[in-house]
């Protein structure tokens, strides 16, 4: 995660917190739930203390960005134009690609799908093995594969066989047949 000035989070737990909230953007999550999810080996009080520490750090990094909504009970990620989180850009571009495809706008579908595929760089939080990540990783990979199929099929129908093959190769890299 980077802000407009290129500031990066320094803690793997802070990054996991942002990732969890970004994957579930727009939905408030109870602090107690997130603390237990990120620090399952700690007691409730210690997990909440750890969460407060990471929130303090994130507030320093994000400043007045507005992406991280914090209340006494809940945390929520809201997309803000001043903060780039690749998983959110992927989701936004994917949604736009699917809407364009549904509307029959092949050019916009390809453009948005390519934007989403470009954001997908493999496993979400590689090297982190939290339980919640298993499903999130699988879902993101599946969505990227579906976008590769969309681009490949759309390009093939338009006669752009080289573009179709490129998208098909990317799909095979993600999920070999």
N, C-alpha and C positions, 0 to 999 in steps of 0.2 A: 504494500500500500504506500502510495506516495501522495503528498499534497502538492500544491502548485509550486512550492519552492523545492521540491524533491526531497523533503524530509522523510526519513524512514523510521519505522518502529524498530526498537532495539531488542525487545523481548519476544521470544517465541510464543509466550502465553498471550501477550498483547496482540500479536498477529493472529493467533488462533481465535481470540475474542472477536476481532474485527471480521475474520473470515466467517465465523459462525453467524454473526449478526448480518453480514452482507449476503450470505447464502439465504438467509431468512428475512431479507429486507422488508421493511414496512410492517412487520409484526412485532409487537412488544413481547419481551421475554422477561420473566421474573428473575430478579437478581439471584435469588436462592437457587433456581434451576440452573442458571449459567455457571454459578460458582461450583455447584456439584458436578456439572458436566466437565468443566475445565480442571478441577482439582478433586477428582473422585477419591484420591487416597487421603485427603485431609478431612478433618472434622468440619462441621458446618461453620463454626466461628472462624476457623483458620481460612477456609475457602472464601468466605465473605471478605476477610481482611485482604487476602490475595487479590480478589476482584477489585476492591477499592484501590489498592496500589496500582493495578494495571489501568484502571479508569483514570486515575490521577495522571499517569504518564500519557495516556491517549489524549486527554484534554489538553495537555501541554503541547503535544505534537499537532493536534487538529486546530487548536486555538478557537477562533470564532467560526469555523467551517460549517457547523450545523448538521453534519452527517450523523453524528452520534447523539441521540436523544437519551438523556439520563433523567430518570425520576427517582424518587425514594424507593420505589418498588420494582421498576422496570427499566430495561434497556431496549433501544430500537435503533436500527440503521435506516436512515433516509438518504437517498441519493442527493448529493449536492454537486453542482457544477465545478466546485473548487477542489474536489477530492476524487482522484482516479483510483478505482478498485477494479481490477481486471474482471473479476467474476461478475460484477454489476454491469460493466460494459458488455461482457459476453451476453448476459441475460437481456439487456436492452436491445442489442443488435439482433439477437435471436428472435425476440418477440416481433421486432420490425420486419425481419425476413419472412417469418411465418405469415404475418398480416399481408405483406406484399404478395407473397405466393398465393394466398387465398383470394386476393383481389385480382390476380392475373397479371401483376406487374413484374414480369420476369427480370427486368433490369434492376429494379429496387431490391427484389428478392436476392439476387446474386450479390449485389453491393453490400447489403446488410449481413447476409450469411458469411461473406468473405471477411467482413469486419469482426464478426463473432468468432469465426474460425481462427483469425489472426490473434485473438486474445487468449485462445486456449493453448496453453503451453505444457500440458500434461497434468499429472496429479496435483490436486489442490493440496497445498502445504506438504510437499514431499518431506519425508523424514519425521513427520508428526503422525502418531498412530492413535489418536483419540477415536473412540467408538463411533461418534457421530460422523466422522469423516468418510467412513466406508461407503455409506449410501450417497453422500454428497459427491464423492469422487465418481462413483458409478453413474449417477444421474448426469453429471456434467459431461462425462465421456460419451454417454449414450446420446445426449443432445448434440454434441459436436459431430458424432457419426451421422446423425440424422441430417444435420446441415450439409455435411459433405455429400450425402446422397441427393439432397435437394439441389445443390450447385451442379453436381455431375449430371443429373437428369435434365435440369433446365438448360445447361450449356449444350448438352447433346442434342436436345430438341431444336436449339437455335443453330445447330451446325458447327458449333465451336468444339470440335472433338479434342483438340489439344487441351483446352480448359476443362473439359469433362474428364479427361484422363488424369490431369493434375489433381482434381478434386477426388477422384476415385483412389488415386495413390495415397493421398492424405488419409482417406477413410480406412484403407487397408493398413496403414501405419498404426492407426488407433485400434482397430479390431480386425486382425487378419481373419480371412474366411475359414 
